[in-house]
Amino acid sequence: MSEKDQRPSGDRHPLGRFAPGLIGFTDDVLFGQVWERAVISAKERSMITVACLVTGGNVEQLRYHLVRARDNGATRIELVEVITHLAFYAGWPKAMAAMAVAQEVLGSEED
């Protein structure tokens, strides 16, 4: 799957018809420019993004980014460890909620 195919764009995104401007910025600026910067790897960006989502308690976006992190080379073990580590910094309830999502998304995978 190409980088462009991984983007939650246009009609494929649930908000595509409702908020095309937001989805356009998501595609063009966030995924088209920011994610393409070569300073850090896609795997590192994915792990940072997962950490930010866990810290903010944004589990609704976590499913997509856990899959993307796996596609970018992060292992299930690494992602579980990131969430475990964040329990001490972001709070136990946020980590537990994120871990439940991770189990749904990654539970049957092996590294």
N, C-alpha and C positions, 0 to 999 in steps of 0.2 A: 504494500500500500504506500502510495506516495505521500509526502508531507502535506500536499494540498488536500488529498483525500481524507486525512486525519482531522482536518479543520471542521468544526461544527457549523458549516456555512449555509447561507441562504435558506432554501426550502427544506433542507435536511435538518435544520435546527428548529426546534419547536417555536422559537420566537422570530424566525426568519421573516414571516409575513407581517407580524405585529410590530416588530422593531427592527426594520432593515438597516437603519443607521448604526445601531449598536452592533449588529452582527457584521456589518461591513467593516467597522473598526476592529472587531475581533479578528476577522480574517486578514485584513490588510495590514493593520498596525501590529497587533499582538502576535498573531501567528506568522504573518508575512514578513515582519521586520524584527521584532524583539526576539522571537524564538529562533530566528535565523542568524543572530549574531554569533560569531565564532569564538568569543572570549571564553565561554564555558560550554561544555558539551550539552547535548540534548538530554542525556541522562541526568546530569547535574541540575539542569533547569527543571526537569520533571520532579526530582527529589525535593528541590527547593519549593516548587509549587505545591506538592503534597504537604510539605511541612507548614506552609502558609495557610492552606485550607484547613488543616487540622487545628492549628493555633487559633484561627478565626471561628472554628466551629461550623465551617461551611461544607457539611457532608453531602449536600445535594450536588456539588461540583466534583466531589472526591471520586465518585465512580469513574467518570470520564478520565480523570487525571491518573488514577491508578492503572487503568488499562494503557494509557499513553506512556506512563513510566515504564511499564513492562515492555512495550513496543520500543522504547528508547534504551533498553538494556538493563534497567533496574531489576533485581531479583526479588522474589516474594520475601525472602529472608531479609534483604536490605530494607524493604518497605515496612515490614513488620517492626524491624528494629528502630526505624525513624519514628514510627508512631509510639512505640514503647518509650523511647527517649523523651519524646514530647510530653508524656504524662507528667514528668517532673517540672516542666517549664510552662506548659499550656494548661495543665490541669487534668486530673483523672477523668472527670466526666467527658471532656472533649476527646481524650485518647480512647476511652472505652467506646464512645459512639463511632469514632473513626475506625477502630479495630473491628467493630461489627460490620461496617461497610466493607472493609478490606477482606474480611472472612467471606462475605457474599461474593465479592468480585474475584478474589484470588484463592479462596479456600481449597479448591481441588487441584490447583496447579502445583507442580513440583519444579524445583530449581535444578 
